Amino acid sequence: MQPVNLYSFRKKVSIYKKYFQKYLRRVEKLKPEGLDILAEQLNTEVWQEVDCLSCANCCKTMTPTFTPKDIRRISKH
């Protein structure tokens, strides 16, 4: 798995921001069946492949995602 070049990604986002926002507004109006289930499955698959210790950028820029299992484990300490 190849690491993401965050500088390049940020630059592409700024270039295509208008198009991305237009796309998201259009997608928000659609209500495809099973989207929530698919998103949950994909989220689980992606996080199985991500090594947070190698980057930690998500934790620097946004709130981490905690599962109920994580919350129980953390609360014991």
N, C-alpha and C positions, 0 to 999 in steps of 0.2 A: 504494500500500500504506500502510495506516494504522499508526502505531506502537502498541505495546501499552502500556497504562497499567499499570505494574508495581504501583503502590499498589492499584489496583482489583483486579488479578489476585490479589495476595497476600491481600486481604481476602476475595475469593470462595473462594480455596483454604481459608482457615481456616474459613469457614462450612460448606463442603461436604466437608471433609476426611474425616469418618466415612464418608460415602456413597462417596467416591472410593476409599478403602481397601477397602471392601466390594466394590466393582466390580472392583478390581484383583485381589483374592483369588479372585474368581469367574473372571476372565479367565485367571489363571495356571493354573487347572485345565484349561482348554481347550487343545487342541493343533491349531489350524486349519492345514491344509496351505498352504504357500507364505507363511506369515506372515513368516518371516525375509527372504525375497526382497522382499516388499512393503515391509517396514520399511526395508530398504536402499535401495530405489528412492525411497521418500518422503523419507528422510534426504537423499539426493542432491538431490532437487528443492527441498526446503526451504532447504538451504544455498546453492543457487544464487540464491535470492531475498534472503537475509539479508545486510545490510551491517553487518558486525561493528564497523566504525569508528564507526558512528553511535550505538552503544549500549555494547557491550563488557561488558554485565552478566553474560553467561554466564561469561566469563573471570574475573570477580570472585567468582562464587559456585560454580563447578564447573570441572572439568578440561576444557580444550579437546579437541576431537576432531581427531586427526591421521590423514590417509590415508598409505599407504605412499609416495606421491609427495611429500607434505609432509615426511615424515621424511628422505627422500633429499635433498631441496632444502635443508632446514635443516642437515643433517649436513655439507654441503659448506662451511659457514661455520664 
